[in-house]
Amino acid sequence: MAKRQAACTHCGRAFQVEEAQAGRRARCPGCDQSFVIAFAPSADATPEQPAPAPSVTEVAQLRGLRAEAVELEQRRERAQAELQS
């Protein structure tokens, strides 16, 4: 099993912990507090790529849907006003 460095979330004391222990609770011998073992992302991990920007067509479709939603809301309000009068 490969070991990785983890740290107590309370006092910051570092430990070498087997990867299989990730997500389990441990008690820090330094501060005697309980914490969940978690590892920082490794340097060789690929960062998440941001979502691509929407295309012009997608933006136009979204704007059209918003305009349609506004129109439907206005119709609903007019219908409610008619029912109340």
N, C-alpha and C positions, 0 to 999 in steps of 0.2 A: 504494500500500500504506500502511496505517495503521501508525504507530509507537506503541509502548507502552514504558513504563519497566520494565526488568528490573534485577536486582541480582546481583552476584557472591555466591555462597553462602559464599565464604571470607572476603572482606574487606568485603563490603557495598557496594562501589562501584556506583553507579547508571549505567545506560546507556539510551539510546533505541534500541530494536530493532524491526525490522519484525515484525509479528505472525506472518508466515510462518516465522520463525526459531524459533518455540516448539518445544521438544523437542530441538533440535540442541545439540551441544556447542560451546562457545566458550572462548577463552582470555582471561582478564582481563589487560588491560595494566597494571593496578595491582599485582597480586600474582603474575601469571604462572601462576596456577592454572587448571586446566580445570574447567568447570562446565556443567550443562545449563541452557539458557535456559528460564525459567519466569516466568509473569506472575502477580502477585497478582490476586485477583478484583477486578473493577472495582466502584466504588461503586454503579453503577446496576444491577448484577447482582441478581437476585432471590434471596434466601436460600432454602435448601431448607426445605420445610415438614416438621415432624416427622410421623411416622406417626400416624394417628389412633388413639386408645385403642380397644382391642377392645370390642365390645359385650358385654352381659351374656350373651347367647346364646353368643358365641364363647368367653368365659371358661368358661362351664359345659361346653362341648364339650371344651375343653382339659383341664379338671380331670377330666372323665370319661375321656378318653384316658389321662391319667396314672394314674388308678385302675385302669384296665384293664391298663396296662403293668405295674403293681406286682403285680396278681393273676396275670398270665402269668408273671412272674419267680418268684413264690412257687410256682406249679405246676411250673415247670421245676426249681426246687430240690428240691421234694418228689419228683419223678420221678427225679432224679439220686440222691437219697438212697435210694430204693427199689431202684434198680439196683445200688447199691454194697452193699446189705445182703443 
